[in-house]
Amino acid sequence: MNVPLVFLLLLVSVSASISAMELETVLAGVPAAAVETLKTDGEAYRLDRNHSGIMLLPDTPMAHDIRQRINSLEPDVFTEALYLIPYPQGKNSIDLEFYNLTRQVSAISEVVYMSARKNAIVPLFDNVYAINDMKKKRRIDDPLVSSIPSSDTVLMHMKETNLGRAHYQVDYLYDGENLGFFLENLTPLRAFIKVVDRENMQINMIFMPVEEGFLVYGSCGVKLSNANTVFKMMDPYSGFYKRQYAMVTWIYNTMHGTQRSPAIGKALEF
């Protein structure tokens, strides 16, 4: 994806006042090619077709949580990415407004993605709402808060374009600086067959304020059901990455009032 002019101008304006080591310190251990792509394009992602495991995870206090979640899942399909989202005017940290943006469950119906089958940008989710619990599954208002808790959980119902109706859990972690967002399916995901059993798909994100803006690490891990059939139906690597990218693009557009396209660019080749 081409970087908006405003992002390029932002990089130019801050380059004289910050040390390159600041971002590089956060990205210690991340391959240099990924860091350079991130600086140039504002994003860098990889599809882990060779099962190399985690490679792009920044040096952050929440890295342990990410590794633990991914390792416990032992995914068949794994993708990960880094993004730099410029700060909106007047913001340079995780504040209550930004935190509540991630809790506007009903607004997730606005998320769109690039459909390879239709060769068009289409809605990814429909009929999205928060629920009270997994027994009664009663619809409730968006669970907005008046202060940021250190940890919290939100349950939701979503109908996904290709994988049907399901319920999900989102766990939030906030350490006073960084925000972790961890989504997991609580019920199976199906096309005409079961694609993913319950608790076998996770999308993990960490939002980290740095001088350049919000540095975002995102990963998607999936343990497939009926894997042989699924691989004949679709490319699950690009398919599940598109879902993660659609959510990040939605957050970007909501923050900046823009209409960036969720058409993905070229993946890193390692």
N, C-alpha and C positions, 0 to 999 in steps of 0.2 A: 504494500500500500504506500502511496506517495505521502510524504509528511506535509501537513498543512504549512503554509507560509508562516503562520503565527508561531509554530513550533520552531522552525528554523531561526526566526528572529529572536525567540527566547534563548536558544542556545548561544547565539552570537552575543546577546546582551549580557549574559551571565558569565561567559567564558573568561572575561578579564578579571572578574571579581572572586572566582572560586578556584580552588585547587582541584586539578583532575584527580588527585589522589583520593578525594572524598568519595566520589562515586566508585572508584576502583577498589577502595577499601571495603565498601559494602559488597562489591562483587568479587571479593577475593576467592580464588578457586574456580571461577567461571572462565571457560575458554575465551582466549583473547578475541577470536573471530566473532563470538557472540556479543562481547562487550562493544566491539567496533560497530557491528550491525545495529545494536541498540542505540548507540550514539548517533549514527547516521540516519537511521530510519525511524527511530522512536519505538521500535519493537524488534524482537528476535524470537523465533520459535523453532522447535525441533519435534519431529515425529520419531519416536524411539523404536524404529522398525528392527534394529539390531539388538534390542533389549540390553542396552548399555546402562540403563538406570538413570538416576538423577544426575544432571550435569549443570543445570543453570540456576540452582538454588543459591540465593545470596546469603551472605554471612549476617544472619539476623537471629535474635533470640527465639523466634518462632520456627526456625529451621528444624528443630527437633520434633515439633508437632507434625510438620509436613512429612518428614522422613518416617516417623512412627506410623502415620496413617497409610502412607503408600506401601511401606514394607509389610504391614499387617494385611493389606489387601492382596498383595502379590499379583498385580494386574497382568492380563494378557496384552492389553493395549495401554500405552502410556504416552502422553504428550506433555510438553512443558514450554513455557514462554516467559519472556520479560517484556515489560512495557514501561515507557516513560510518558506520563500524562501531565502536561503543563498545569500549573495551578490556575484556577479561576482567579479573577481579580479580587484581591483582598484576602486570599487564603494561602496558607503555607503549612498547614498541619491537619491532622484528623480532628474535626470539630463535630459538634452535635448534628449540624445540618448534613454533613457528609455521612456520618454514621447512620442517620435516619434514612438517607437515600438508599442504603443497602437493605433497609427494613420496609421499604415501600413495596410490599409483596404484590399488591394488585397491579402496580405499574410494570411488573415484569412482562405483562401481556404486550407491552410495547416493543419487546426485544424481537429483532428480525435477523435473519441469516441468509447467506447465499446458498440457494438450493441448486445442486449440480443437476438434478433430474429435470427441474423446471428452467434452469439457467436464468434464474430471476431471484430478486430479494423478496422473501416472503416471511410472514410471522412465524416465529419459532414456537411460541407458547400461546395457549388460550385458556380462558377460565381459570386464572391464577388467583388464589386467595389463601390467607392464613387460616389455620384451624386450631381449635382449642386443645385437642389431644387425639391420639390414634384410636381411641375407643368410639367416641361419639362422632368425631370428625366434624364438629359443628363449625360453620364459617364464622370468623370474627373479623373485626376491623384490622387494618394494617397495624402491627404492634410497634408503633412509634413510642419513643421514650423521652423523658425530660432531662436525663443525664446518661452518660455512657457507662454501662456496667463493665466490669472486668471480664465477665463471661456471661453468655446467655444462649438460649436455644429457641428457634422459631420453627414451627411445623407448617407445612403448606401443601396445597393441592395444585397440581399443574397438569394440563393436557399438552403434551409435546406433539409437534406436527407429525413426526414419523414413528414415535415410540409410545404413543398413546397416553392414557390417563394414569397418573401415579401420585403417590404422596412422597414428600421429601422432608428431610431435616437439615436445618442450617445451624451450625454452631459458630458463635462469635467469640473471639478472644481480643482483648484490648489491654496492652501493657503500659498505657499512658502515652505511647508514641506511635506504635504500629498496630494495625488492625488486621486480624485474621478472619477469613470467611471460609467455612468448610461445609460444603453441600454433599449430601448422600441420599440416595434413593431408599425409601423404606418399603416400597412395594415393587414388584417386577416391572420391567420395561419391555413392551412387546410391539412387534410389527405383526406379521401373520404367524410368527413363532415367538417364543420367549428369546429376547436378545440379551437381557441382563437380569439376573435374579436380584432379589431384594438385598440391599446393603452391599452391592457389588459395583456401584458406580460412584465416583467421587470427583467433585471439582473443588480444588483448593486454591485460595488466593490470599496473598499477603500484600497489604497496602503500606508502603514505607515512605514517609516524607523525607525527601532529600533536597539539596539546594535547587536542583533542576525541576522539581515537581514531585508527583507521586511516582515512585518506583514500584511497579506491581509485578510480583511473581505469581504465575498461575500454572497449575498442573491439572491434568485430567487422567484418572486411572480407571480402568474398566476390566473386570473379570467377566468374560463373555459366557453366555449359555449358547449351546448349539454353534460353537465357534466355526466349524467348517462351513455350515450353511450361511452364517453371517458374513464370512469373508467372500462368499460367492455373491451375496446380495449387494455388498457395499465395501468401501474402504473404511473400516472403522477408525483408523488413525485420523484421517482428514475429517471424517464425519463427526467424531467427538470433539476434535479440536475446534471445528467451526462453531460448535455450541459454546465452548468456553470463550472464544473470540467474540461471539455475538454479545455475550454478557458484558465483556470489557468495553466493547464499542458503545453499548447502550449507556454504561456509566459515563464514558467520555462525553457522549452527546448530551446527556442529561446535565452534566456539570457545566458544559460550555455552550449549550443552546445551539449545537451544530447538528449536521446530518451526515456524519462520516459513514461511508459504505463499509459493511462488514465483509467485503471481499478480501480474502486472505492473500498475502504475498507469497514469496518463495521461502521454503523451509531451509534451515541450516542443514548442511549435509554431514552430520556426525551424530 
